[in-house]
Amino acid sequence: MKPLNIVGSRVIRVDGKAKVKGEAIYPQDIYLDGMLYGKTIRSTKVHAMIEVDTKKAETVEGVVKILTYKDVTGENHHGVVFKDHEVFCSKKVRRIGDPIAFVIANSERVAKKAAEMIEIKYKELPAVFNPIDAMKEDSIKIHGDSNIIYHYKCRKGNVNEGFEKSHVIVEREYKTSMVEHAFLQPEAGVSYIDEEGKICVCASTQYPHFDQIEVAEALGLKLENVKIMNPAVGGAFGGREDITLQIHLALATMVTKKPVKVVYTREESFHAHSKRHPIIMKYKTGADKNGKLLSMEVNLIGDTGSYASWAINVMRKAGIHATGPYEIPNVKIDSYAVYTNNPFCGAMRGFGATQTPIGSEQQMDIIANELGIDPIQIRLINGFKVGSETSNGQVLSESVPLKRCIEEVKNRMFKE
Amino acid sequence: MKKRGKGIAATFYGTGYGNGFPDVSKAVAEVDHDGNVNIYVCATEVGQGAKTIIIQMVAEILGLGMNDIHLISEDTSQTLDTGTAAASRQTYNTGNAVKKAVEVLKSKLLEKAKEHLKLPSLLGLEVKDKVIYLKTFPKKRVCFKDLIEEKISVEETFTAQTVQMDEETGQGAPYWPYTFSCYGVEVEVDTETGIIEVIKGVCAQDVGRAINPELIEGQIDGGFSMGLGYGIMEKLNCKDGEIKNNKFSKYLIPTALDMPELEKIIVEDPESSAPFGAKGIGEPVILPAAPAILNAIYDAIGVRFYEIPVTPDKVLSEINREI
């Protein structure tokens, strides 16, 4: 291979200067002539039937239009895997923060004032917050017939035989928490109709082409009549994968024929986008007296809250990564994704593979401790190398420098 | 009393959508009649450095400077679908698509130059700063502008390899490539206040090959801080479906003052299916931080925490229970 000039060098990031100088344009920096402002009205109840009355709010001077599910011109849904979100809730809310209506007004102040005057009658329904309760057959259901939307199974070797041969068996239960992406820039966006008649949305999103599909479907437009653009994005970490304000904006512009802008407050941002799946993790790990792992049984229950978002993919990734980067001949993993009435969970940096090391890496230290082996040594004994097979039977054929990584840390921090 | 302890964690991460789902990136590379090089992709710049990485790859292949390349991105009306900026896939997937397109573009330019310069072979032809010349006789040269009458445009697609798993056994090859990490941390636990301070971190990160070490180190800083928040600080306090801590005055995330000195080690082991051998690291860099901190807490005070975040109140109640 020829020596490389630019690849491998510390080139200054191309978007850096504009961001440092405050010149980068984020969605909330965009102002268009004759622009209207939007405000979303959200559910304050976790689980309820709703009736919405916008009459009083419509009389506020400066209100142009109040959108509800009745105004959705295409399919009143969206979702990255299942279309289980409604653009605006039609009959039922399933969590605090579900969007119900959208006020369009000639100023932000008027939009806010009118939003407070929208009357929502809630008929509260029983709710479930614990995913273990939600898995029971007699639990109240969030969508459809079952709250269990996914079950990943990994079966390799024979775990019982592996445990029988083990010198030490460690069984523990771990719980990870629901957390927030906390990107610096809360959701914001502007929509307008361009000279070709296309509905254009400028918003911070991780995947413009997928948003284009979701917006077009909800508005009942052809794909080519919708255009999605990203101005500067102030962080994402997975929190900008599901639709938040894109469809509301596009619909508002289609109905009013005017540019419309929305900027979420920090508090609204917390309620608008997904969270990291909290997972209840039961680990049982067996090793021989030299510290060689022989068997592992894992049960993962992931609470996806009120909507599926990426739950299937996240709990699959959690299951695949549950062993940690170690060769284990006998593995049994069950990973579930479950609906509850909690805030909905979706993608967040690591996507299931961030949660499981909270369990698997503590298991390693506990086993090492019980056997009187150094925690670094037990990782080197079991760590993946070229040719290793994962719990899925996948062969790691190249580029597996795990042991080099462990040794680098050992040499710098654990040398006596 | 302040007690110190050290801990370690090792992790792996599989790139891409996974489980047999087609993971596709499309890219267009062109040289127009003025000799401008334009690259069309839709790789969202979420701060990870996608734009910089892509331009670096193009500059490397075509012998250009960073400023010679015009990147058109993040607009559905001008670009093809390059997939989501997620699953740590843009460097690997879109990088591969861009590399393919630019290499085909380059071979077309060389072919044209061969004809233009009336040479019998492509051998020894080099491209640099929008000029194609013969290495052994540099006066044989032509610049892009003089070579191209109509713009040359190349569209290429990269599709990652993935095998759907068996539903009953999970056997298959869900992701590729995998990226590996190992972090060591040192903590200091104040047994009177319960406050845990992370005072040192050593982060060894497999990257395949580093396209831009500066951006990798930035990702490690960010990933570590996010993992630190996950392990010992961040709490939504969700009660009966209601998030109580819905603002930054209540929902505490790490600031620069919470960050320890980090020693960052970039471990290179090029992956043959990756562009220049580079693997995605956006997600891998968060994984070992929190578990390494938990193991260090145990080393410091002899208490194991099975639930995160390990906030000061939990530390105190465990210490008091021990007494």
Interface residues (C-beta under 8 A of the other chain):
Chain A: L4 N5 I6 V7 G8 S9 R10 V11 I12 R13 V14 D15 V46 H47 R95 I96 A127 F129 Y152 K153 C154 R155 K156 R172 E173 Y174 K175 T176 S177 M178 V179 E180 A182 K198 T205 Q206 Y207 P208 H209 F210 Q212 V226 K227 I228 M229 N230 A232 V233 G234 G235 A236 F237 G238 R240 E241 R266 E267 F270 H271 K275 R276 N313 R316 K317 G319 I320 H321 G324 P325 I333 T340 N341 N342 P343 A347 R349 G350 F351 A353 T354 P357 I358 S360 E361 Q362 D365 I366 P375 I376 R379 G383 F384 S391 N392 G393 Q394 V395 L396 E398 S399 V400 P401 L402 R404 C405 I406 E408 V409 K410 R412 M413 F414
Chain B: K6 G7 I8 A9 A10 T11 F12 Y13 G14 Y17 G18 N19 C42 T44 E45 V46 G47 G49 K51 T52 I55 Q56 M57 A59 E60 G63 M66 L71 S73 E74 D75 T76 S77 D81 T82 G83 T84 A85 A86 A87 V163 M165 E167 E168 T169 G170 Q171 G172 A173 P174 Y175 P177 Y178 F180 S181 C182 Y183 G184 E186 K200 V202 C203 A204 Q205 D206 G208 R209 A210 I211 N212 P213 E214 L215 G223 M226 G227 G229 Y230 G231 E234 K235 L236 C238 D240 G241 E242 I243 N246 K247 F248 Y251 I253 E263 I265 V267 E268 D269 P270 E271 S272 F276 G277 K279 G282 E283 I286 L287 P288 A290 P291 A292 L294 N295 Y298 R304 Y306 E307 I308 P309
